[in-house]
Amino acid sequence: MSDFLTTRELAALLRVKERKVYDLVATGTLPVRRVTGKLLFPRKEIETWLGATPEAREGDEAPAPGEHAQLPLILAGGHDPLLEWALRESRSGIAAFLDGALDGLARAERGECIAVGLHIPDAQGWNVGTVEGRFCREPWVLIEWARRVRGLIYRPDNARPPKNLKDVRGLRFQARQPEAGSELVLDRLLSAEKMTRADLRVVDTIERSETDLALAIATGRADVGLGIAAAARLHNLDFLPLLEERFDLLVWRKSYFDPPFQKLVAFCRAPLFEARAADLGGYDVSGFGTVHFNCC
């Protein structure tokens, strides 16, 4: 973890143009170091500046209520095998409670976590419209985790392997909990095919994670389900890709700067993380850390 931010990194996090950062430096507002002609911003001093009063920030907007509260060190939201692994391997100290994207959003609104994993389709593509509608006046930042391939998972011995979503008719279909982002994706795919839930032969039980869904199919409790390529590969199942989705992390802005989350970020920029993503399959992590929305 670097002790300093570059001009570009600070501008992205504050959701301003780099020119604005230079203006704040010129007025003496921002803590800064000049090293061989470059501007570097000490991370801890920037944290202090973010928590300063409006007067100390020379006219900037006041922080949103509760911006600098200490939230539980929990990452909630959608399940992802790569994320679950990275939280453990990074030794970040962040606990996982991955019980669905919608569950995570509700927990974020109640102040029960520092970050939420999201893969919610909306009018702006993935996640941005949803976050903007629910958190536009609160200090959350939306950063990219990975792009994942999602499609139909089924056993290699399936007598009638599906070639498209319409082919799942008559097959025992494994669903997820209503709070799961994959259920929202399923509704969108069904609508595109002019299908409804009534066209699916859904089994009675639900599975609460990507890997549990794949396990249900591998053990014969269901014939097919909508899941990610990595989960299919973990259980040696066949996979029919249908779309690529973007899985983002909605992070409480102060927590982004704190050591636990920065430890996770540093780990995910190392070669070991990229190698694991490649081993699991179905991931594109080249956009990791890209800021897609920075709330006011």
Buried (B, 14 or more C-beta within 10 A) or exposed (E): EEEBBBBEBBBBBBBBEBEEBEEBBEEEBBBBEEEEEEBBBBBEBBBEBBEBEEEEBEEBEEBBEEBBEEBBBBBBBBBBBBBBBBBEBBEBEBEBBBBBBBBBBBBBEEEBBBBBBBBBBBEEEBBBBBBBEBBEEBBBBBBBBBBBBBBBBBBEEBEEBBEEBEBBEEBBBBBBBEBBBBBBBBBEBBEEEEBEEEBBBBBEEBBBBBBBBBBBBBEEBBBBBBBBBBBBBBBEBBBBEBBBBBBBBBBBBBBBBBEBBBBBBBBBEEEEBBEBBEEBBBBBBEBBBEBBBBBE
